[in-house]
Amino acid sequence: MNKQECVQVAETIHAMWNKTLPENQDSRLATLRAWFMVLEDTPADGILKMASKLAEKEQFMPPVGIIKQRYLSTLPGADPIPAEAWNAYCQMRDQFNTGTTTPQENISLKLVRTIKQVGLSLHTNQDRQHFIETYNSQ
């Protein structure tokens, strides 16, 4: 995405949540510069489609980094979001513990690294939080 597209994306996304970019020229430039730093390696149409989906269910505008993260999670071969990773972890853990393990073909490297750190015995809500923190730090 080039700078002009980024300005259009930022303005459109702000409008989706009935927000305005800063009026002060210095603040506006700083905001747009930050958006460009985050979004420059993504396509404008992909970011706008993801923002549109988020606008349908999110009351408050998420930070630009979250919009990008959600967009990247839809790409083929992308790491699952933490909730999906926890679900995959629970399925693997349960299969392992019942002896019905089948080879997993599409495990992301991030999930593999997390499992190597936490093992296959987490169950509680506190364990889930520990798993997600470990997963996010990968």
C-alpha positions in Angstrom: 0.0 0.0 0.0 1.3 3.4 -0.9 0.9 6.6 1.3 -2.1 7.9 -0.7 -3.9 4.6 -0.3 -3.1 4.5 3.4 -4.6 8.0 3.8 -7.8 6.7 2.1 -7.8 3.5 4.2 -7.4 5.5 7.5 -10.1 7.9 6.6 -12.5 5.1 5.5 -11.8 3.1 8.6 -12.3 6.1 10.9 -15.6 6.8 9.1 -16.8 3.2 9.7 -16.7 3.8 13.4 -18.0 7.4 13.1 -14.6 8.8 14.1 -12.5 11.6 12.7 -8.8 11.9 12.3 -7.1 14.6 14.4 -7.8 18.1 13.2 -4.4 19.4 14.3 -2.1 19.0 11.2 0.8 17.7 13.3 -1.3 15.2 15.1 -3.0 14.1 11.8 0.4 13.6 10.1 1.7 11.6 13.1 -1.4 9.4 13.0 -1.2 8.8 9.3 2.5 8.1 9.6 1.9 5.5 12.3 -0.8 3.9 10.1 1.5 3.7 7.2 4.3 2.2 9.3 1.9 -0.6 10.3 0.1 -1.1 7.0 2.7 -0.4 4.3 3.2 -4.1 3.5 -0.5 -5.0 3.2 -3.0 -4.4 0.4 -5.5 -1.6 0.9 -8.5 -3.7 -0.3 -7.7 -6.5 2.1 -7.4 -4.2 5.1 -10.7 -2.4 4.1 -12.5 -5.8 3.8 -11.3 -6.9 7.2 -12.2 -3.5 8.8 -15.7 -3.8 7.3 -16.1 -7.2 8.9 -14.9 -5.9 12.2 -17.2 -2.9 12.0 -20.2 -5.2 11.8 -19.5 -6.7 15.2 -17.1 -4.4 17.1 -18.6 -1.3 18.9 -15.3 0.4 19.2 -12.6 0.9 16.6 -9.7 -1.5 17.1 -6.1 -0.3 16.8 -4.7 -0.4 13.3 -2.3 -3.2 14.4 -5.3 -5.4 15.4 -7.0 -4.8 12.1 -3.7 -5.9 10.3 -3.3 -8.9 12.6 -6.9 -10.0 11.8 -6.3 -9.5 8.1 -3.0 -11.6 8.2 -4.8 -14.4 10.1 -7.0 -14.9 7.0 -4.2 -15.5 4.6 -3.3 -19.1 3.7 -0.7 -20.6 6.0 -1.2 -17.9 8.6 -0.8 -18.7 12.3 -4.1 -19.2 14.0 -5.4 -16.6 16.4 -4.9 -17.4 20.1 -8.4 -18.8 20.6 -8.0 -21.1 17.6 -4.5 -22.2 18.8 -5.9 -23.0 22.2 -8.7 -25.1 20.6 -6.2 -27.0 18.5 -4.0 -27.5 21.6 -7.0 -28.9 23.5 -7.8 -31.3 20.7 -4.2 -32.5 20.4 -3.9 -32.8 24.2 -7.1 -34.9 24.5 -6.1 -37.2 21.6 -2.7 -37.7 23.1 -4.1 -38.4 26.6 -6.6 -40.9 25.2 -4.2 -42.7 22.9 -6.0 -41.7 19.8 -3.4 -39.4 18.4 -3.4 -39.0 14.6 -0.7 -37.2 12.7 -1.4 -33.4 12.5 -0.4 -32.0 9.1 -1.2 -28.3 9.4 0.2 -27.3 12.7 1.8 -23.8 12.6 5.3 -23.5 13.8 4.2 -20.9 16.4 1.9 -23.5 17.9 4.6 -26.2 17.8 7.0 -23.9 19.7 4.3 -23.1 22.2 3.6 -26.8 22.9 7.3 -27.4 23.3 7.3 -24.8 26.1 4.1 -25.6 27.9 3.7 -29.3 27.3 0.4 -31.2 26.8 -1.2 -31.0 30.3 -2.9 -27.6 30.5 -6.6 -27.7 31.4 -7.8 -24.8 33.6 -8.6 -21.2 32.8 -5.3 -20.1 34.3 -3.6 -22.7 32.1 -5.4 -21.2 29.1 -4.2 -17.8 30.0 -0.6 -19.1 30.4 -0.9 -20.8 27.0 -2.1 -17.7 25.3 0.6 -15.5 26.8 3.2 -18.0 25.8 1.7 -18.3 22.3 1.6 -14.5 21.8 5.2 -14.2 22.9 6.4 -16.5 20.1 
